[in-house]
Every structure is written in structure tokens, then in C-alpha cells.
Amino acid sequence: MSHRHEIFLKLFFNGFIMIQPNFIIRSGGQTGVDRGTLDATMDFNEANAPNVINITGWCPLGRKAEDGPIHKRYPLLETTTDDYSQRTEQNIIDSTGTLILLLEKNNSDNGTNYTIEKASEFNKPLEKIYFSDNYQTNIEQVLKWLNEKQIRHLNVGGPRESNAPGIYDKTHSFILDLLYEMSNSPILF
């Protein structure tokens, strides 16, 4: 692994510092939350090299997504089938926790519900965030959860764009703000 991909991320919350080597964000590449997460992390990495967040994830065979094949710029691995459920399950299994991002309480879709169900079945930590107008509250909620559950390999999921219009933009802003909060406040690389 190159120096660029070796990162020590310190999370600070309520006076507790936790060192998380090689913090990883993973997502499945679908439109909406998945792409918002991947693009925000890539934007963060571009602005903060060489201190970068590792990005990975499983996507369906053929890089299948609702808008066509997922672009190769996303560093995703293909599963053995084009079934979305295989991708979802593998991303949950390979992570230490799953974060679900939603616009409001009733905007979950079938894929998101499946993710929630499987995280519970696999006994993996799960946190749901309903975006509020105050992202700082949402950020503090995620930081507290990351700290309490000692998450260092984060799977991020939620609705696709066609089922929750505007979720890509909200996710992109939120993840970017979260990463900057982690790097610029008492949370240091």
C-alpha cells in the first residue's frame, strides 16, 4: 500500500481520542447517496493529498447502476453477479459499520430497507441520519456514533437519486463537511 493510502485518523468526541488507522469509506456506486459519498470523498482527497481517505466498495457485475455502467473513476470492485443484493451484502460484511443517509423519515427505498435489514442480520452497527437544516447536529451524531462503535471502515448507503430527488447534493455536502470537520477541528490526521 502506498504512503498516500496510509492514514491515521484521530476521532475526537467528548474528550475521547480514538486513533483509527487506514480509515476507509465504501459505497456501492448507485446514483444518489452512493455517488454523493464517493464524489465528496474524492473531492476531499484531491484537496488534501497526500492525507487521503481510502475509498472502495462492491458494485454489481458490469458496474450496473440505474443510469448505466458506473464510471471507472470510482475504485469499486465488481461482484460475481449483477444482482444489487450481492453488492449490498458484501459492502456490509466488509465494513465495521453502515451509515444510512435519508432526506426525511419516509424516503427510504427498497434497496435502503434491504441494507438496514441485512446490517441487523449480520449484527453490524447501523446509524440512520435524517438530514436536518442543521448539518452540524447531523455531523455530531455521526462523530459520536463512529467513536462509540469504533468504526474505521464505514459503509455509506441510502436511496438512489430517482427515489429521493436531491439526495446526491445533500449527501455530497454532508460527507464533505463531515470529512473537513474530522480534519480541521480537534480531529486530526
NUBAMI-244161 format. One line per 3 residues: their letters; for each residue z, x, y of N, C-alpha, C. Coordinates in nm, 3 decimals, decimal comma. Layout:
A = Z:X:Y:Z:X:Y:Z:X:Y | ...
END
This chain:
MSH = 0,000:0,084:-0,117:0,000:0,000:0,000:0,000:0,090:0,124 | -0,081:0,058:0,223:-0,091:0,140:0,344:0,031:0,122:0,433 | 0,051:0,218:0,522:0,161:0,209:0,618:0,148:0,082:0,701
RHE = 0,026:0,042:0,732:0,003:-0,078:0,812:0,063:-0,202:0,747 | 0,068:-0,204:0,615:0,119:-0,321:0,544:0,265:-0,309:0,504 | 0,330:-0,198:0,540:0,472:-0,183:0,510:0,550:-0,220:0,634
IFL = 0,629:-0,323:0,623:0,700:-0,374:0,739:0,844:-0,406:0,701 | 0,933:-0,375:0,789:1,071:-0,414:0,769:1,106:-0,510:0,881 | 1,127:-0,634:0,841:1,153:-0,740:0,937:1,300:-0,773:0,933
KLF = 1,366:-0,763:1,047:1,506:-0,797:1,054:1,519:-0,935:1,115 | 1,585:-1,022:1,045:1,609:-1,156:1,099:1,752:-1,160:1,152 | 1,768:-1,211:1,271:1,899:-1,224:1,330:1,923:-1,370:1,362
FNG = 2,033:-1,422:1,314:2,069:-1,559:1,348:2,220:-1,572:1,339 | 2,282:-1,623:1,443:2,427:-1,641:1,447:2,503:-1,513:1,411 | 2,456:-1,401:1,465:2,526:-1,275:1,446:2,505:-1,207:1,312
FIM = 2,421:-1,260:1,226:2,397:-1,202:1,093:2,261:-1,138:1,091 | 2,254:-1,013:1,050:2,125:-0,944:1,040:2,089:-0,929:0,893 | 1,969:-0,968:0,862:1,920:-0,956:0,725:1,790:-0,875:0,731
IQP = 1,780:-0,770:0,656:1,659:-0,689:0,652:1,570:-0,743:0,541 | 1,447:-0,771:0,576:1,352:-0,824:0,480:1,232:-0,730:0,471 | 1,227:-0,644:0,369:1,113:-0,554:0,358:0,986:-0,631:0,320
NFI = 0,878:-0,588:0,378:0,746:-0,644:0,343:0,740:-0,796:0,353 | 0,777:-0,849:0,468:0,770:-0,994:0,490:0,625:-1,039:0,472 | 0,608:-1,147:0,398:0,474:-1,198:0,363:0,464:-1,344:0,401
IRS = 0,350:-1,381:0,458:0,317:-1,521:0,479:0,198:-1,552:0,390 | 0,209:-1,663:0,317:0,100:-1,704:0,230:0,065:-1,849:0,261 | -0,061:-1,881:0,238:-0,111:-2,017:0,258:-0,238:-2,033:0,177
GGQ = -0,279:-2,158:0,156:-0,390:-2,186:0,066:-0,528:-2,193:0,128 | -0,539:-2,183:0,261:-0,671:-2,176:0,324:-0,736:-2,308:0,361 | -0,672:-2,421:0,330:-0,728:-2,551:0,367:-0,728:-2,566:0,519
TGV = -0,806:-2,659:0,572:-0,804:-2,687:0,715:-0,664:-2,736:0,753 | -0,633:-2,738:0,880:-0,504:-2,790:0,925:-0,396:-2,684:0,924 | -0,283:-2,715:0,860:-0,166:-2,626:0,860:-0,200:-2,490:0,799
DRG = -0,269:-2,489:0,686:-0,300:-2,361:0,621:-0,375:-2,267:0,714 | -0,483:-2,314:0,773:-0,565:-2,227:0,861:-0,491:-2,194:0,990 | -0,415:-2,291:1,043:-0,337:-2,262:1,164:-0,240:-2,148:1,139
TLD = -0,179:-2,148:1,021:-0,084:-2,043:0,983:-0,155:-1,909:0,968 | -0,265:-1,909:0,894:-0,339:-1,784:0,872:-0,393:-1,728:1,002 | -0,454:-1,812:1,086:-0,511:-1,764:1,212:-0,402:-1,713:1,307
ATM = -0,289:-1,782:1,315:-0,180:-1,736:1,402:-0,127:-1,602:1,356 | -0,111:-1,585:1,226:-0,060:-1,458:1,173:-0,161:-1,346:1,196 | -0,288:-1,376:1,178:-0,391:-1,275:1,205:-0,395:-1,239:1,353
DFN = -0,379:-1,339:1,441:-0,375:-1,312:1,586:-0,255:-1,226:1,621 | -0,140:-1,258:1,562:-0,020:-1,179:1,584:-0,041:-1,035:1,538 | -0,097:-1,020:1,420:-0,120:-0,886:1,366:-0,214:-0,805:1,454
EAN = -0,319:-0,869:1,503:-0,415:-0,798:1,589:-0,347:-0,746:1,716 | -0,256:-0,823:1,771:-0,188:-0,784:1,894:-0,073:-0,689:1,871 | -0,026:-0,676:1,748:0,095:-0,598:1,722:0,077:-0,486:1,620
APN = -0,047:-0,448:1,588:-0,070:-0,339:1,494:-0,003:-0,213:1,546 | 0,054:-0,129:1,463:0,049:-0,129:1,318:0,158:-0,214:1,252 | 0,250:-0,274:1,331:0,354:-0,358:1,272:0,298:-0,496:1,244
VIN = 0,261:-0,520:1,121:0,195:-0,644:1,088:0,269:-0,720:0,978 | 0,243:-0,848:0,974:0,293:-0,936:0,870:0,186:-0,940:0,760 | 0,226:-0,918:0,637:0,132:-0,929:0,526:0,087:-1,074:0,511
ITG = -0,039:-1,094:0,481:-0,096:-1,228:0,462:-0,163:-1,231:0,326 | -0,140:-1,341:0,254:-0,205:-1,361:0,125:-0,203:-1,509:0,092 | -0,240:-1,540:-0,028:-0,235:-1,677:-0,076:-0,343:-1,701:-0,180
WCP = -0,325:-1,809:-0,255:-0,423:-1,852:-0,352:-0,505:-1,964:-0,293 | -0,634:-1,964:-0,321:-0,722:-2,073:-0,284:-0,801:-2,113:-0,408 | -0,860:-2,232:-0,409:-0,936:-2,274:-0,527:-1,059:-2,186:-0,552
LGR = -1,100:-2,180:-0,677:-1,221:-2,108:-0,715:-1,338:-2,152:-0,626 | -1,415:-2,056:-0,581:-1,525:-2,085:-0,489:-1,479:-2,096:-0,345 | -1,350:-2,065:-0,321:-1,289:-2,072:-0,187:-1,305:-2,213:-0,129
KAE = -1,287:-2,311:-0,214:-1,309:-2,453:-0,181:-1,209:-2,504:-0,076 | -1,264:-2,574:0,024:-1,185:-2,644:0,126:-1,265:-2,764:0,173 | -1,202:-2,852:0,249:-1,270:-2,975:0,289:-1,390:-2,951:0,380
DGP = -1,395:-2,838:0,448:-1,506:-2,809:0,539:-1,606:-2,708:0,480 | -1,598:-2,685:0,350:-1,687:-2,589:0,285:-1,610:-2,465:0,243 | -1,680:-2,362:0,198:-1,611:-2,241:0,150:-1,527:-2,175:0,259
IHK = -1,407:-2,133:0,221:-1,316:-2,064:0,312:-1,374:-1,927:0,345 | -1,377:-1,895:0,472:-1,435:-1,768:0,519:-1,365:-1,648:0,453 | -1,442:-1,545:0,428:-1,393:-1,423:0,362:-1,293:-1,345:0,448
RYP = -1,286:-1,374:0,578:-1,190:-1,300:0,662:-1,045:-1,331:0,623 | -1,025:-1,443:0,555:-0,891:-1,477:0,509:-0,866:-1,405:0,376 | -0,761:-1,323:0,369:-0,736:-1,242:0,249:-0,671:-1,323:0,136
LLE = -0,748:-1,415:0,081:-0,698:-1,505:-0,022:-0,756:-1,469:-0,158 | -0,681:-1,500:-0,262:-0,724:-1,480:-0,400:-0,768:-1,615:-0,455 | -0,871:-1,614:-0,538:-0,919:-1,738:-0,597:-0,850:-1,765:-0,730
TTT = -0,812:-1,891:-0,751:-0,757:-1,931:-0,880:-0,870:-1,942:-0,982 | -0,836:-1,974:-1,103:-0,937:-1,980:-1,210:-1,014:-2,111:-1,212 | -0,969:-2,211:-1,135:-1,040:-2,339:-1,126:-1,053:-2,379:-0,979
DDY = -1,135:-2,481:-0,953:-1,147:-2,529:-0,816:-1,051:-2,645:-0,788 | -0,951:-2,661:-0,872:-0,850:-2,766:-0,858:-0,745:-2,723:-0,755 | -0,728:-2,807:-0,653:-0,630:-2,775:-0,548:-0,488:-2,761:-0,603
SQR = -0,455:-2,836:-0,706:-0,318:-2,833:-0,758:-0,283:-2,695:-0,815 | -0,379:-2,627:-0,876:-0,352:-2,493:-0,929:-0,317:-2,397:-0,814 | -0,394:-2,407:-0,707:-0,368:-2,324:-0,589:-0,229:-2,352:-0,533
TEQ = -0,197:-2,480:-0,518:-0,067:-2,519:-0,462:0,048:-2,465:-0,547 | 0,040:-2,486:-0,676:0,147:-2,441:-0,766:0,162:-2,289:-0,764 | 0,052:-2,216:-0,765:0,060:-2,070:-0,766:0,120:-2,016:-0,638
NII = 0,087:-2,078:-0,524:0,146:-2,034:-0,396:0,296:-2,059:-0,393 | 0,341:-2,169:-0,450:0,485:-2,197:-0,456:0,554:-2,097:-0,548 | 0,497:-2,076:-0,665:0,556:-1,985:-0,764:0,567:-1,843:-0,708
DST = 0,465:-1,798:-0,637:0,462:-1,660:-0,588:0,541:-1,637:-0,459 | 0,600:-1,741:-0,404:0,678:-1,727:-0,281:0,826:-1,742:-0,309 | 0,908:-1,707:-0,211:1,053:-1,728:-0,224:1,096:-1,856:-0,153
GTL = 1,005:-1,921:-0,082:1,035:-2,049:-0,018:0,911:-2,106:0,047 | 0,911:-2,239:0,063:0,796:-2,309:0,122:0,839:-2,383:0,247 | 0,763:-2,363:0,353:0,781:-2,433:0,480:0,670:-2,535:0,494
ILL = 0,707:-2,661:0,516:0,611:-2,769:0,537:0,614:-2,805:0,685 | 0,497:-2,809:0,748:0,486:-2,844:0,889:0,416:-2,980:0,902 | 0,477:-3,069:0,979:0,426:-3,205:0,995:0,431:-3,246:1,142
LEK = 0,336:-3,331:1,183:0,337:-3,382:1,319:0,448:-3,484:1,340 | 0,464:-3,572:1,243:0,568:-3,676:1,251:0,607:-3,716:1,110 | 0,709:-3,796:1,099:0,766:-3,828:0,967:0,670:-3,895:0,871
NNS = 0,571:-3,966:0,919:0,482:-4,040:0,830:0,343:-3,979:0,818 | 0,326:-3,851:0,851:0,190:-3,797:0,845:0,166:-3,699:0,730 | 0,249:-3,706:0,628:0,228:-3,626:0,508:0,109:-3,684:0,431
DNG = 0,033:-3,597:0,364:-0,080:-3,644:0,283:-0,051:-3,614:0,135 | -0,144:-3,651:0,048:-0,122:-3,633:-0,096:-0,096:-3,487:-0,134 | -0,172:-3,395:-0,075:-0,152:-3,253:-0,105:-0,016:-3,204:-0,061
TNY = 0,027:-3,249:0,056:0,160:-3,209:0,107:0,270:-3,268:0,019 | 0,255:-3,393:-0,018:0,354:-3,456:-0,107:0,361:-3,383:-0,241 | 0,246:-3,340:-0,291:0,242:-3,264:-0,417:0,316:-3,131:-0,401
TIE = 0,297:-3,066:-0,287:0,366:-2,939:-0,260:0,517:-2,959:-0,259 | 0,562:-3,063:-0,192:0,705:-3,093:-0,185:0,761:-3,120:-0,325 | 0,689:-3,198:-0,403:0,730:-3,232:-0,539:0,739:-3,106:-0,626
KAS = 0,639:-3,020:-0,619:0,636:-2,901:-0,703:0,741:-2,798:-0,660 | 0,765:-2,785:-0,531:0,870:-2,692:-0,486:1,005:-2,734:-0,545 | 1,030:-2,864:-0,546:1,153:-2,915:-0,606:1,154:-2,890:-0,757
EFN = 1,043:-2,918:-0,822:1,033:-2,899:-0,968:1,053:-2,752:-1,006 | 1,000:-2,659:-0,925:1,014:-2,516:-0,953:1,145:-2,459:-0,897 | 1,227:-2,547:-0,839:1,357:-2,507:-0,784:1,343:-2,397:-0,678
KPL = 1,246:-2,416:-0,590:1,221:-2,321:-0,481:1,271:-2,382:-0,350 | 1,329:-2,301:-0,261:1,372:-2,354:-0,132:1,255:-2,417:-0,056 | 1,283:-2,528:0,010:1,182:-2,602:0,086:1,243:-2,646:0,218
EKI = 1,169:-2,630:0,325:1,211:-2,678:0,457:1,096:-2,754:0,519 | 1,125:-2,874:0,569:1,026:-2,955:0,639:1,057:-2,953:0,787 | 0,954:-2,927:0,867:0,966:-2,929:1,012:0,876:-3,038:1,067
YFS = 0,935:-3,127:1,146:0,858:-3,227:1,219:0,850:-3,175:1,362 | 0,729:-3,142:1,405:0,714:-3,083:1,537:0,773:-3,173:1,644 | 0,857:-3,115:1,726:0,911:-3,187:1,842:0,845:-3,126:1,966
DNY = 0,871:-3,186:2,080:0,819:-3,130:2,204:0,888:-2,998:2,236 | 1,002:-2,974:2,176:1,077:-2,852:2,200:1,061:-2,759:2,079 | 0,961:-2,672:2,085:0,936:-2,580:1,975:1,056:-2,489:1,949
QTN = 1,135:-2,462:2,053:1,249:-2,373:2,036:1,346:-2,430:1,932 | 1,366:-2,560:1,934:1,452:-2,625:1,834:1,394:-2,605:1,694 | 1,262:-2,625:1,682:1,196:-2,604:1,553:1,206:-2,459:1,509
IEQ = 1,186:-2,366:1,601:1,194:-2,223:1,568:1,334:-2,187:1,520 | 1,435:-2,235:1,590:1,573:-2,207:1,549:1,602:-2,264:1,410 | 1,549:-2,381:1,382:1,567:-2,443:1,250:1,505:-2,355:1,141
VLK = 1,384:-2,304:1,165:1,318:-2,219:1,066:1,391:-2,086:1,051 | 1,431:-2,024:1,161:1,503:-1,896:1,152:1,633:-1,912:1,073 | 1,705:-2,020:1,098:1,830:-2,045:1,026:1,802:-2,059:0,876
WLN = 1,699:-2,136:0,842:1,663:-2,156:0,701:1,619:-2,023:0,635 | 1,533:-1,947:0,703:1,490:-1,817:0,649:1,609:-1,728:0,621 | 1,704:-1,729:0,713:1,823:-1,646:0,699:1,911:-1,695:0,585
EKQ = 1,941:-1,823:0,584:2,031:-1,878:0,482:1,975:-1,864:0,341 | 1,846:-1,884:0,326:1,784:-1,879:0,193:1,727:-1,741:0,159 | 1,737:-1,647:0,254:1,688:-1,511:0,237:1,541:-1,509:0,197
IRH = 1,462:-1,586:0,271:1,318:-1,595:0,245:1,250:-1,471:0,300 | 1,174:-1,404:0,217:1,095:-1,290:0,263:0,949:-1,302:0,224 | 0,918:-1,406:0,146:0,780:-1,431:0,105:0,757:-1,581:0,125
LNV = 0,707:-1,614:0,243:0,701:-1,751:0,291:0,567:-1,818:0,264 | 0,571:-1,929:0,192:0,454:-2,013:0,171:0,459:-2,122:0,279 | 0,347:-2,143:0,349:0,342:-2,246:0,453:0,235:-2,347:0,416
GGP = 0,271:-2,474:0,420:0,179:-2,581:0,386:0,200:-2,703:0,472 | 0,112:-2,798:0,453:0,118:-2,923:0,528:-0,017:-2,990:0,524 | -0,034:-3,096:0,601:-0,157:-3,175:0,594:-0,282:-3,098:0,637
RES = -0,393:-3,141:0,580:-0,522:-3,090:0,625:-0,556:-3,158:0,757 | -0,647:-3,099:0,830:-0,682:-3,147:0,964:-0,733:-3,291:0,963 | -0,813:-3,328:0,865:-0,870:-3,463:0,863:-0,763:-3,571:0,842
NAP = -0,649:-3,535:0,785:-0,541:-3,630:0,763:-0,436:-3,627:0,873 | -0,441:-3,527:0,959:-0,344:-3,514:1,068:-0,413:-3,444:1,186 | -0,503:-3,514:1,255:-0,576:-3,451:1,366:-0,482:-3,385:1,466
GIY = -0,512:-3,260:1,498:-0,431:-3,183:1,591:-0,329:-3,092:1,525 | -0,313:-3,102:1,394:-0,212:-3,022:1,324:-0,247:-2,873:1,325 | -0,376:-2,840:1,324:-0,415:-2,698:1,330:-0,362:-2,635:1,460
DKT = -0,390:-2,698:1,574:-0,347:-2,641:1,702:-0,196:-2,629:1,713 | -0,125:-2,733:1,671:0,023:-2,730:1,677:0,077:-2,620:1,586 | 0,020:-2,609:1,466:0,065:-2,507:1,372:0,038:-2,368:1,427
HSF = -0,082:-2,346:1,478:-0,117:-2,215:1,533:-0,018:-2,175:1,642 | 0,007:-2,264:1,736:0,101:-2,234:1,845:0,241:-2,208:1,791 | 0,284:-2,291:1,698:0,419:-2,278:1,644:0,438:-2,147:1,569
ILD = 0,348:-2,115:1,478:0,361:-1,992:1,398:0,354:-1,869:1,489 | 0,263:-1,870:1,585:0,254:-1,758:1,678:0,384:-1,743:1,757 | 0,437:-1,854:1,808:0,565:-1,849:1,881:0,678:-1,801:1,790
LLY = 0,679:-1,848:1,666:0,782:-1,807:1,570:0,776:-1,656:1,547 | 0,657:-1,603:1,524:0,643:-1,460:1,499:0,682:-1,377:1,620 | 0,647:-1,423:1,739:0,687:-1,350:1,860:0,838:-1,358:1,881
EMS = 0,895:-1,473:1,852:1,042:-1,486:1,861:1,108:-1,388:1,765 | 1,053:-1,376:1,646:1,108:-1,285:1,547:1,093:-1,138:1,590 | 0,989:-1,108:1,667:0,966:-0,968:1,703:1,021:-0,929:1,841
NSP = 1,042:-1,026:1,930:1,081:-0,993:2,068:1,225:-1,024:2,105 | 1,293:-1,106:2,029:1,433:-1,132:2,061:1,518:-1,032:1,985 | 1,637:-1,071:1,940:1,714:-0,970:1,867:1,655:-0,944:1,729
ILF = 1,549:-1,011:1,695:1,482:-0,992:1,568:1,379:-0,882:1,587 | 1,395:-0,774:1,517:1,311:-0,657:1,540:1,239:-0,613:1,413 | 1,126:-0,548:1,435:1,058:-0,483:1,323:1,126:-0,351:1,298
END
